[in-house]
Amino acid sequence: MAKIINKEIYENEFLKAPIALIDFYADWCGPCKMMAPVIDELANEMDGKVLIGKVNIDNNPDIAKMYQIITIPTFLILKNGQVDKKFVGAIEKEDLIEALK
């Protein structure tokens, strides 16, 4: 299961992780709901290798604003706290796996 990210978890875990995937979403977003099980599967499959979490943009607008998230879902891959890759919109699980390698 993907970790639910708030400001404290973001700063203490995700910015310090060697590699992390962050899913920016909202509860009212159809494509976000479609991607939710994919992100949870990835979190289970990559447990211990990649830190995977979700930011609800309605509950954490400050984190979304830092990355200028205007369309959801948006997926960021962070390497050592820096954005390495960004994907906007629904994406195939295999494409996320490839991008995380």
Phi and psi restraints in degrees (range 20) as a CNS / XPLOR table:
assign (resid 1 and name C) (resid 2 and name N)
       (resid 2 and name CA) (resid 2 and name C) 1.0 -67.8 20.0 2
assign (resid 2 and name N) (resid 2 and name CA)
       (resid 2 and name C) (resid 3 and name N) 1.0 144.8 20.0 2
assign (resid 2 and name C) (resid 3 and name N)
       (resid 3 and name CA) (resid 3 and name C) 1.0 -78.4 20.0 2
assign (resid 3 and name N) (resid 3 and name CA)
       (resid 3 and name C) (resid 4 and name N) 1.0 135.4 20.0 2
assign (resid 3 and name C) (resid 4 and name N)
       (resid 4 and name CA) (resid 4 and name C) 1.0 -80.3 20.0 2
assign (resid 4 and name N) (resid 4 and name CA)
       (resid 4 and name C) (resid 5 and name N) 1.0 124.4 20.0 2
assign (resid 4 and name C) (resid 5 and name N)
       (resid 5 and name CA) (resid 5 and name C) 1.0 -100.0 20.0 2
assign (resid 5 and name N) (resid 5 and name CA)
       (resid 5 and name C) (resid 6 and name N) 1.0 128.9 20.0 2
assign (resid 5 and name C) (resid 6 and name N)
       (resid 6 and name CA) (resid 6 and name C) 1.0 -116.8 20.0 2
assign (resid 6 and name N) (resid 6 and name CA)
       (resid 6 and name C) (resid 7 and name N) 1.0 -178.4 20.0 2
assign (resid 6 and name C) (resid 7 and name N)
       (resid 7 and name CA) (resid 7 and name C) 1.0 -59.4 20.0 2
assign (resid 7 and name N) (resid 7 and name CA)
       (resid 7 and name C) (resid 8 and name N) 1.0 -42.1 20.0 2
assign (resid 7 and name C) (resid 8 and name N)
       (resid 8 and name CA) (resid 8 and name C) 1.0 -64.8 20.0 2
assign (resid 8 and name N) (resid 8 and name CA)
       (resid 8 and name C) (resid 9 and name N) 1.0 -47.4 20.0 2
assign (resid 8 and name C) (resid 9 and name N)
       (resid 9 and name CA) (resid 9 and name C) 1.0 -64.1 20.0 2
assign (resid 9 and name N) (resid 9 and name CA)
       (resid 9 and name C) (resid 10 and name N) 1.0 -40.5 20.0 2
assign (resid 9 and name C) (resid 10 and name N)
       (resid 10 and name CA) (resid 10 and name C) 1.0 -57.7 20.0 2
assign (resid 10 and name N) (resid 10 and name CA)
       (resid 10 and name C) (resid 11 and name N) 1.0 -51.0 20.0 2
assign (resid 10 and name C) (resid 11 and name N)
       (resid 11 and name CA) (resid 11 and name C) 1.0 -70.5 20.0 2
assign (resid 11 and name N) (resid 11 and name CA)
       (resid 11 and name C) (resid 12 and name N) 1.0 -39.9 20.0 2
assign (resid 11 and name C) (resid 12 and name N)
       (resid 12 and name CA) (resid 12 and name C) 1.0 -84.7 20.0 2
assign (resid 12 and name N) (resid 12 and name CA)
       (resid 12 and name C) (resid 13 and name N) 1.0 -24.6 20.0 2
assign (resid 12 and name C) (resid 13 and name N)
       (resid 13 and name CA) (resid 13 and name C) 1.0 -118.3 20.0 2
assign (resid 13 and name N) (resid 13 and name CA)
       (resid 13 and name C) (resid 14 and name N) 1.0 -52.8 20.0 2
assign (resid 13 and name C) (resid 14 and name N)
       (resid 14 and name CA) (resid 14 and name C) 1.0 -73.1 20.0 2
assign (resid 14 and name N) (resid 14 and name CA)
       (resid 14 and name C) (resid 15 and name N) 1.0 -37.3 20.0 2
assign (resid 14 and name C) (resid 15 and name N)
       (resid 15 and name CA) (resid 15 and name C) 1.0 -71.1 20.0 2
assign (resid 15 and name N) (resid 15 and name CA)
       (resid 15 and name C) (resid 16 and name N) 1.0 -20.1 20.0 2
assign (resid 15 and name C) (resid 16 and name N)
       (resid 16 and name CA) (resid 16 and name C) 1.0 -99.6 20.0 2
assign (resid 16 and name N) (resid 16 and name CA)
       (resid 16 and name C) (resid 17 and name N) 1.0 -7.2 20.0 2
assign (resid 16 and name C) (resid 17 and name N)
       (resid 17 and name CA) (resid 17 and name C) 1.0 -74.5 20.0 2
assign (resid 17 and name N) (resid 17 and name CA)
       (resid 17 and name C) (resid 18 and name N) 1.0 143.0 20.0 2
assign (resid 17 and name C) (resid 18 and name N)
       (resid 18 and name CA) (resid 18 and name C) 1.0 -60.6 20.0 2
assign (resid 18 and name N) (resid 18 and name CA)
       (resid 18 and name C) (resid 19 and name N) 1.0 -39.8 20.0 2
assign (resid 18 and name C) (resid 19 and name N)
       (resid 19 and name CA) (resid 19 and name C) 1.0 -146.5 20.0 2
assign (resid 19 and name N) (resid 19 and name CA)
       (resid 19 and name C) (resid 20 and name N) 1.0 134.5 20.0 2
assign (resid 19 and name C) (resid 20 and name N)
       (resid 20 and name CA) (resid 20 and name C) 1.0 -143.8 20.0 2
assign (resid 20 and name N) (resid 20 and name CA)
       (resid 20 and name C) (resid 21 and name N) 1.0 150.0 20.0 2
assign (resid 20 and name C) (resid 21 and name N)
       (resid 21 and name CA) (resid 21 and name C) 1.0 -119.0 20.0 2
assign (resid 21 and name N) (resid 21 and name CA)
       (resid 21 and name C) (resid 22 and name N) 1.0 126.7 20.0 2
assign (resid 21 and name C) (resid 22 and name N)
       (resid 22 and name CA) (resid 22 and name C) 1.0 -118.5 20.0 2
assign (resid 22 and name N) (resid 22 and name CA)
       (resid 22 and name C) (resid 23 and name N) 1.0 127.7 20.0 2
assign (resid 22 and name C) (resid 23 and name N)
       (resid 23 and name CA) (resid 23 and name C) 1.0 -102.0 20.0 2
assign (resid 23 and name N) (resid 23 and name CA)
       (resid 23 and name C) (resid 24 and name N) 1.0 114.6 20.0 2
assign (resid 23 and name C) (resid 24 and name N)
       (resid 24 and name CA) (resid 24 and name C) 1.0 -91.8 20.0 2
assign (resid 24 and name N) (resid 24 and name CA)
       (resid 24 and name C) (resid 25 and name N) 1.0 123.3 20.0 2
assign (resid 24 and name C) (resid 25 and name N)
       (resid 25 and name CA) (resid 25 and name C) 1.0 -146.1 20.0 2
assign (resid 25 and name N) (resid 25 and name CA)
       (resid 25 and name C) (resid 26 and name N) 1.0 175.6 20.0 2
assign (resid 25 and name C) (resid 26 and name N)
       (resid 26 and name CA) (resid 26 and name C) 1.0 -143.2 20.0 2
assign (resid 26 and name N) (resid 26 and name CA)
       (resid 26 and name C) (resid 27 and name N) 1.0 151.4 20.0 2
assign (resid 26 and name C) (resid 27 and name N)
       (resid 27 and name CA) (resid 27 and name C) 1.0 -63.5 20.0 2
assign (resid 27 and name N) (resid 27 and name CA)
       (resid 27 and name C) (resid 28 and name N) 1.0 -27.2 20.0 2
assign (resid 27 and name C) (resid 28 and name N)
       (resid 28 and name CA) (resid 28 and name C) 1.0 -87.6 20.0 2
assign (resid 28 and name N) (resid 28 and name CA)
       (resid 28 and name C) (resid 29 and name N) 1.0 -2.3 20.0 2
assign (resid 28 and name C) (resid 29 and name N)
       (resid 29 and name CA) (resid 29 and name C) 1.0 -90.0 20.0 2
assign (resid 29 and name N) (resid 29 and name CA)
       (resid 29 and name C) (resid 30 and name N) 1.0 116.8 20.0 2
assign (resid 29 and name C) (resid 30 and name N)
       (resid 30 and name CA) (resid 30 and name C) 1.0 -59.0 20.0 2
assign (resid 30 and name N) (resid 30 and name CA)
       (resid 30 and name C) (resid 31 and name N) 1.0 -54.1 20.0 2
assign (resid 30 and name C) (resid 31 and name N)
       (resid 31 and name CA) (resid 31 and name C) 1.0 -60.8 20.0 2
assign (resid 31 and name N) (resid 31 and name CA)
       (resid 31 and name C) (resid 32 and name N) 1.0 -30.7 20.0 2
assign (resid 31 and name C) (resid 32 and name N)
       (resid 32 and name CA) (resid 32 and name C) 1.0 -65.4 20.0 2
assign (resid 32 and name N) (resid 32 and name CA)
       (resid 32 and name C) (resid 33 and name N) 1.0 -42.5 20.0 2
assign (resid 32 and name C) (resid 33 and name N)
       (resid 33 and name CA) (resid 33 and name C) 1.0 -63.5 20.0 2
assign (resid 33 and name N) (resid 33 and name CA)
       (resid 33 and name C) (resid 34 and name N) 1.0 -36.4 20.0 2
assign (resid 33 and name C) (resid 34 and name N)
       (resid 34 and name CA) (resid 34 and name C) 1.0 -65.8 20.0 2
assign (resid 34 and name N) (resid 34 and name CA)
       (resid 34 and name C) (resid 35 and name N) 1.0 -36.3 20.0 2
assign (resid 34 and name C) (resid 35 and name N)
       (resid 35 and name CA) (resid 35 and name C) 1.0 -82.4 20.0 2
assign (resid 35 and name N) (resid 35 and name CA)
       (resid 35 and name C) (resid 36 and name N) 1.0 -19.4 20.0 2
assign (resid 35 and name C) (resid 36 and name N)
       (resid 36 and name CA) (resid 36 and name C) 1.0 -53.1 20.0 2
assign (resid 36 and name N) (resid 36 and name CA)
       (resid 36 and name C) (resid 37 and name N) 1.0 -48.7 20.0 2
assign (resid 36 and name C) (resid 37 and name N)
       (resid 37 and name CA) (resid 37 and name C) 1.0 -66.0 20.0 2
assign (resid 37 and name N) (resid 37 and name CA)
       (resid 37 and name C) (resid 38 and name N) 1.0 -30.7 20.0 2
assign (resid 37 and name C) (resid 38 and name N)
       (resid 38 and name CA) (resid 38 and name C) 1.0 -65.2 20.0 2
assign (resid 38 and name N) (resid 38 and name CA)
       (resid 38 and name C) (resid 39 and name N) 1.0 -45.0 20.0 2
assign (resid 38 and name C) (resid 39 and name N)
       (resid 39 and name CA) (resid 39 and name C) 1.0 -65.3 20.0 2
assign (resid 39 and name N) (resid 39 and name CA)
       (resid 39 and name C) (resid 40 and name N) 1.0 -40.4 20.0 2
assign (resid 39 and name C) (resid 40 and name N)
       (resid 40 and name CA) (resid 40 and name C) 1.0 -65.3 20.0 2
assign (resid 40 and name N) (resid 40 and name CA)
       (resid 40 and name C) (resid 41 and name N) 1.0 -39.2 20.0 2
assign (resid 40 and name C) (resid 41 and name N)
       (resid 41 and name CA) (resid 41 and name C) 1.0 -60.9 20.0 2
assign (resid 41 and name N) (resid 41 and name CA)
       (resid 41 and name C) (resid 42 and name N) 1.0 -46.8 20.0 2
assign (resid 41 and name C) (resid 42 and name N)
       (resid 42 and name CA) (resid 42 and name C) 1.0 -59.2 20.0 2
assign (resid 42 and name N) (resid 42 and name CA)
       (resid 42 and name C) (resid 43 and name N) 1.0 -43.5 20.0 2
assign (resid 42 and name C) (resid 43 and name N)
       (resid 43 and name CA) (resid 43 and name C) 1.0 -59.5 20.0 2
assign (resid 43 and name N) (resid 43 and name CA)
       (resid 43 and name C) (resid 44 and name N) 1.0 -40.6 20.0 2
assign (resid 43 and name C) (resid 44 and name N)
       (resid 44 and name CA) (resid 44 and name C) 1.0 -70.8 20.0 2
assign (resid 44 and name N) (resid 44 and name CA)
       (resid 44 and name C) (resid 45 and name N) 1.0 -43.1 20.0 2
assign (resid 44 and name C) (resid 45 and name N)
       (resid 45 and name CA) (resid 45 and name C) 1.0 -70.1 20.0 2
assign (resid 45 and name N) (resid 45 and name CA)
       (resid 45 and name C) (resid 46 and name N) 1.0 -31.7 20.0 2
assign (resid 45 and name C) (resid 46 and name N)
       (resid 46 and name CA) (resid 46 and name C) 1.0 -107.2 20.0 2
assign (resid 46 and name N) (resid 46 and name CA)
       (resid 46 and name C) (resid 47 and name N) 1.0 16.5 20.0 2
assign (resid 46 and name C) (resid 47 and name N)
       (resid 47 and name CA) (resid 47 and name C) 1.0 -55.9 20.0 2
assign (resid 47 and name N) (resid 47 and name CA)
       (resid 47 and name C) (resid 48 and name N) 1.0 128.5 20.0 2
assign (resid 47 and name C) (resid 48 and name N)
       (resid 48 and name CA) (resid 48 and name C) 1.0 90.3 20.0 2
assign (resid 48 and name N) (resid 48 and name CA)
       (resid 48 and name C) (resid 49 and name N) 1.0 -14.0 20.0 2
assign (resid 48 and name C) (resid 49 and name N)
       (resid 49 and name CA) (resid 49 and name C) 1.0 -108.5 20.0 2
assign (resid 49 and name N) (resid 49 and name CA)
       (resid 49 and name C) (resid 50 and name N) 1.0 -42.7 20.0 2
assign (resid 49 and name C) (resid 50 and name N)
       (resid 50 and name CA) (resid 50 and name C) 1.0 -132.9 20.0 2
assign (resid 50 and name N) (resid 50 and name CA)
       (resid 50 and name C) (resid 51 and name N) 1.0 133.9 20.0 2
assign (resid 50 and name C) (resid 51 and name N)
       (resid 51 and name CA) (resid 51 and name C) 1.0 -84.3 20.0 2
assign (resid 51 and name N) (resid 51 and name CA)
       (resid 51 and name C) (resid 52 and name N) 1.0 121.6 20.0 2
assign (resid 51 and name C) (resid 52 and name N)
       (resid 52 and name CA) (resid 52 and name C) 1.0 -123.3 20.0 2
assign (resid 52 and name N) (resid 52 and name CA)
       (resid 52 and name C) (resid 53 and name N) 1.0 130.4 20.0 2
assign (resid 52 and name C) (resid 53 and name N)
       (resid 53 and name CA) (resid 53 and name C) 1.0 -149.6 20.0 2
assign (resid 53 and name N) (resid 53 and name CA)
       (resid 53 and name C) (resid 54 and name N) 1.0 173.6 20.0 2
assign (resid 53 and name C) (resid 54 and name N)
       (resid 54 and name CA) (resid 54 and name C) 1.0 -129.1 20.0 2
assign (resid 54 and name N) (resid 54 and name CA)
       (resid 54 and name C) (resid 55 and name N) 1.0 137.3 20.0 2
assign (resid 54 and name C) (resid 55 and name N)
       (resid 55 and name CA) (resid 55 and name C) 1.0 -114.7 20.0 2
assign (resid 55 and name N) (resid 55 and name CA)
       (resid 55 and name C) (resid 56 and name N) 1.0 117.1 20.0 2
assign (resid 55 and name C) (resid 56 and name N)
       (resid 56 and name CA) (resid 56 and name C) 1.0 -78.8 20.0 2
assign (resid 56 and name N) (resid 56 and name CA)
       (resid 56 and name C) (resid 57 and name N) 1.0 113.7 20.0 2
assign (resid 56 and name C) (resid 57 and name N)
       (resid 57 and name CA) (resid 57 and name C) 1.0 -67.3 20.0 2
assign (resid 57 and name N) (resid 57 and name CA)
       (resid 57 and name C) (resid 58 and name N) 1.0 -22.4 20.0 2
assign (resid 57 and name C) (resid 58 and name N)
       (resid 58 and name CA) (resid 58 and name C) 1.0 -74.6 20.0 2
assign (resid 58 and name N) (resid 58 and name CA)
       (resid 58 and name C) (resid 59 and name N) 1.0 -33.2 20.0 2
assign (resid 58 and name C) (resid 59 and name N)
       (resid 59 and name CA) (resid 59 and name C) 1.0 -89.3 20.0 2
assign (resid 59 and name N) (resid 59 and name CA)
       (resid 59 and name C) (resid 60 and name N) 1.0 -22.7 20.0 2
assign (resid 59 and name C) (resid 60 and name N)
       (resid 60 and name CA) (resid 60 and name C) 1.0 -133.9 20.0 2
assign (resid 60 and name N) (resid 60 and name CA)
       (resid 60 and name C) (resid 61 and name N) 1.0 60.5 20.0 2
assign (resid 60 and name C) (resid 61 and name N)
       (resid 61 and name CA) (resid 61 and name C) 1.0 -63.5 20.0 2
assign (resid 61 and name N) (resid 61 and name CA)
       (resid 61 and name C) (resid 62 and name N) 1.0 -25.5 20.0 2
assign (resid 61 and name C) (resid 62 and name N)
       (resid 62 and name CA) (resid 62 and name C) 1.0 -66.1 20.0 2
assign (resid 62 and name N) (resid 62 and name CA)
       (resid 62 and name C) (resid 63 and name N) 1.0 -38.8 20.0 2
assign (resid 62 and name C) (resid 63 and name N)
       (resid 63 and name CA) (resid 63 and name C) 1.0 -68.7 20.0 2
assign (resid 63 and name N) (resid 63 and name CA)
       (resid 63 and name C) (resid 64 and name N) 1.0 -43.5 20.0 2
assign (resid 63 and name C) (resid 64 and name N)
       (resid 64 and name CA) (resid 64 and name C) 1.0 -61.6 20.0 2
assign (resid 64 and name N) (resid 64 and name CA)
       (resid 64 and name C) (resid 65 and name N) 1.0 -39.6 20.0 2
assign (resid 64 and name C) (resid 65 and name N)
       (resid 65 and name CA) (resid 65 and name C) 1.0 -64.9 20.0 2
assign (resid 65 and name N) (resid 65 and name CA)
       (resid 65 and name C) (resid 66 and name N) 1.0 -36.2 20.0 2
assign (resid 65 and name C) (resid 66 and name N)
       (resid 66 and name CA) (resid 66 and name C) 1.0 -57.5 20.0 2
assign (resid 66 and name N) (resid 66 and name CA)
       (resid 66 and name C) (resid 67 and name N) 1.0 -34.7 20.0 2
assign (resid 66 and name C) (resid 67 and name N)
       (resid 67 and name CA) (resid 67 and name C) 1.0 -103.4 20.0 2
assign (resid 67 and name N) (resid 67 and name CA)
       (resid 67 and name C) (resid 68 and name N) 1.0 9.5 20.0 2
assign (resid 67 and name C) (resid 68 and name N)
       (resid 68 and name CA) (resid 68 and name C) 1.0 53.3 20.0 2
assign (resid 68 and name N) (resid 68 and name CA)
       (resid 68 and name C) (resid 69 and name N) 1.0 47.3 20.0 2
assign (resid 68 and name C) (resid 69 and name N)
       (resid 69 and name CA) (resid 69 and name C) 1.0 -77.6 20.0 2
assign (resid 69 and name N) (resid 69 and name CA)
       (resid 69 and name C) (resid 70 and name N) 1.0 115.8 20.0 2
assign (resid 69 and name C) (resid 70 and name N)
       (resid 70 and name CA) (resid 70 and name C) 1.0 -119.1 20.0 2
assign (resid 70 and name N) (resid 70 and name CA)
       (resid 70 and name C) (resid 71 and name N) 1.0 -17.2 20.0 2
assign (resid 70 and name C) (resid 71 and name N)
       (resid 71 and name CA) (resid 71 and name C) 1.0 -126.4 20.0 2
assign (resid 71 and name N) (resid 71 and name CA)
       (resid 71 and name C) (resid 72 and name N) 1.0 139.2 20.0 2
assign (resid 71 and name C) (resid 72 and name N)
       (resid 72 and name CA) (resid 72 and name C) 1.0 -126.7 20.0 2
assign (resid 72 and name N) (resid 72 and name CA)
       (resid 72 and name C) (resid 73 and name N) 1.0 152.9 20.0 2
assign (resid 72 and name C) (resid 73 and name N)
       (resid 73 and name CA) (resid 73 and name C) 1.0 -72.1 20.0 2
assign (resid 73 and name N) (resid 73 and name CA)
       (resid 73 and name C) (resid 74 and name N) 1.0 148.0 20.0 2
assign (resid 73 and name C) (resid 74 and name N)
       (resid 74 and name CA) (resid 74 and name C) 1.0 -126.6 20.0 2
assign (resid 74 and name N) (resid 74 and name CA)
       (resid 74 and name C) (resid 75 and name N) 1.0 136.6 20.0 2
assign (resid 74 and name C) (resid 75 and name N)
       (resid 75 and name CA) (resid 75 and name C) 1.0 -117.9 20.0 2
assign (resid 75 and name N) (resid 75 and name CA)
       (resid 75 and name C) (resid 76 and name N) 1.0 126.9 20.0 2
assign (resid 75 and name C) (resid 76 and name N)
       (resid 76 and name CA) (resid 76 and name C) 1.0 -113.9 20.0 2
assign (resid 76 and name N) (resid 76 and name CA)
       (resid 76 and name C) (resid 77 and name N) 1.0 135.9 20.0 2
assign (resid 76 and name C) (resid 77 and name N)
       (resid 77 and name CA) (resid 77 and name C) 1.0 -106.7 20.0 2
assign (resid 77 and name N) (resid 77 and name CA)
       (resid 77 and name C) (resid 78 and name N) 1.0 120.1 20.0 2
assign (resid 77 and name C) (resid 78 and name N)
       (resid 78 and name CA) (resid 78 and name C) 1.0 -104.8 20.0 2
assign (resid 78 and name N) (resid 78 and name CA)
       (resid 78 and name C) (resid 79 and name N) 1.0 135.4 20.0 2
assign (resid 78 and name C) (resid 79 and name N)
       (resid 79 and name CA) (resid 79 and name C) 1.0 -118.8 20.0 2
assign (resid 79 and name N) (resid 79 and name CA)
       (resid 79 and name C) (resid 80 and name N) 1.0 117.1 20.0 2
assign (resid 79 and name C) (resid 80 and name N)
       (resid 80 and name CA) (resid 80 and name C) 1.0 52.4 20.0 2
assign (resid 80 and name N) (resid 80 and name CA)
       (resid 80 and name C) (resid 81 and name N) 1.0 41.8 20.0 2
assign (resid 80 and name C) (resid 81 and name N)
       (resid 81 and name CA) (resid 81 and name C) 1.0 83.7 20.0 2
assign (resid 81 and name N) (resid 81 and name CA)
       (resid 81 and name C) (resid 82 and name N) 1.0 -3.1 20.0 2
assign (resid 81 and name C) (resid 82 and name N)
       (resid 82 and name CA) (resid 82 and name C) 1.0 -110.6 20.0 2
assign (resid 82 and name N) (resid 82 and name CA)
       (resid 82 and name C) (resid 83 and name N) 1.0 142.3 20.0 2
assign (resid 82 and name C) (resid 83 and name N)
       (resid 83 and name CA) (resid 83 and name C) 1.0 -65.8 20.0 2
assign (resid 83 and name N) (resid 83 and name CA)
       (resid 83 and name C) (resid 84 and name N) 1.0 123.3 20.0 2
assign (resid 83 and name C) (resid 84 and name N)
       (resid 84 and name CA) (resid 84 and name C) 1.0 -101.8 20.0 2
assign (resid 84 and name N) (resid 84 and name CA)
       (resid 84 and name C) (resid 85 and name N) 1.0 -42.1 20.0 2
assign (resid 84 and name C) (resid 85 and name N)
       (resid 85 and name CA) (resid 85 and name C) 1.0 -145.2 20.0 2
assign (resid 85 and name N) (resid 85 and name CA)
       (resid 85 and name C) (resid 86 and name N) 1.0 153.3 20.0 2
assign (resid 85 and name C) (resid 86 and name N)
       (resid 86 and name CA) (resid 86 and name C) 1.0 -138.2 20.0 2
assign (resid 86 and name N) (resid 86 and name CA)
       (resid 86 and name C) (resid 87 and name N) 1.0 132.9 20.0 2
assign (resid 86 and name C) (resid 87 and name N)
       (resid 87 and name CA) (resid 87 and name C) 1.0 -126.8 20.0 2
assign (resid 87 and name N) (resid 87 and name CA)
       (resid 87 and name C) (resid 88 and name N) 1.0 133.6 20.0 2
assign (resid 87 and name C) (resid 88 and name N)
       (resid 88 and name CA) (resid 88 and name C) 1.0 -115.0 20.0 2
assign (resid 88 and name N) (resid 88 and name CA)
       (resid 88 and name C) (resid 89 and name N) 1.0 130.1 20.0 2
assign (resid 88 and name C) (resid 89 and name N)
       (resid 89 and name CA) (resid 89 and name C) 1.0 94.4 20.0 2
assign (resid 89 and name N) (resid 89 and name CA)
       (resid 89 and name C) (resid 90 and name N) 1.0 172.8 20.0 2
assign (resid 89 and name C) (resid 90 and name N)
       (resid 90 and name CA) (resid 90 and name C) 1.0 -61.2 20.0 2
assign (resid 90 and name N) (resid 90 and name CA)
       (resid 90 and name C) (resid 91 and name N) 1.0 144.7 20.0 2
assign (resid 90 and name C) (resid 91 and name N)
       (resid 91 and name CA) (resid 91 and name C) 1.0 -142.2 20.0 2
assign (resid 91 and name N) (resid 91 and name CA)
       (resid 91 and name C) (resid 92 and name N) 1.0 150.5 20.0 2
assign (resid 91 and name C) (resid 92 and name N)
       (resid 92 and name CA) (resid 92 and name C) 1.0 -68.8 20.0 2
assign (resid 92 and name N) (resid 92 and name CA)
       (resid 92 and name C) (resid 93 and name N) 1.0 142.9 20.0 2
assign (resid 92 and name C) (resid 93 and name N)
       (resid 93 and name CA) (resid 93 and name C) 1.0 -56.1 20.0 2
assign (resid 93 and name N) (resid 93 and name CA)
       (resid 93 and name C) (resid 94 and name N) 1.0 -42.4 20.0 2
assign (resid 93 and name C) (resid 94 and name N)
       (resid 94 and name CA) (resid 94 and name C) 1.0 -61.7 20.0 2
assign (resid 94 and name N) (resid 94 and name CA)
       (resid 94 and name C) (resid 95 and name N) 1.0 -35.3 20.0 2
assign (resid 94 and name C) (resid 95 and name N)
       (resid 95 and name CA) (resid 95 and name C) 1.0 -67.6 20.0 2
assign (resid 95 and name N) (resid 95 and name CA)
       (resid 95 and name C) (resid 96 and name N) 1.0 -38.2 20.0 2
assign (resid 95 and name C) (resid 96 and name N)
       (resid 96 and name CA) (resid 96 and name C) 1.0 -66.6 20.0 2
assign (resid 96 and name N) (resid 96 and name CA)
       (resid 96 and name C) (resid 97 and name N) 1.0 -42.4 20.0 2
assign (resid 96 and name C) (resid 97 and name N)
       (resid 97 and name CA) (resid 97 and name C) 1.0 -59.7 20.0 2
assign (resid 97 and name N) (resid 97 and name CA)
       (resid 97 and name C) (resid 98 and name N) 1.0 -45.6 20.0 2
assign (resid 97 and name C) (resid 98 and name N)
       (resid 98 and name CA) (resid 98 and name C) 1.0 -62.0 20.0 2
assign (resid 98 and name N) (resid 98 and name CA)
       (resid 98 and name C) (resid 99 and name N) 1.0 -41.8 20.0 2
assign (resid 98 and name C) (resid 99 and name N)
       (resid 99 and name CA) (resid 99 and name C) 1.0 -67.7 20.0 2
assign (resid 99 and name N) (resid 99 and name CA)
       (resid 99 and name C) (resid 100 and name N) 1.0 -26.1 20.0 2
assign (resid 99 and name C) (resid 100 and name N)
       (resid 100 and name CA) (resid 100 and name C) 1.0 -80.5 20.0 2
assign (resid 100 and name N) (resid 100 and name CA)
       (resid 100 and name C) (resid 101 and name N) 1.0 -13.0 20.0 2
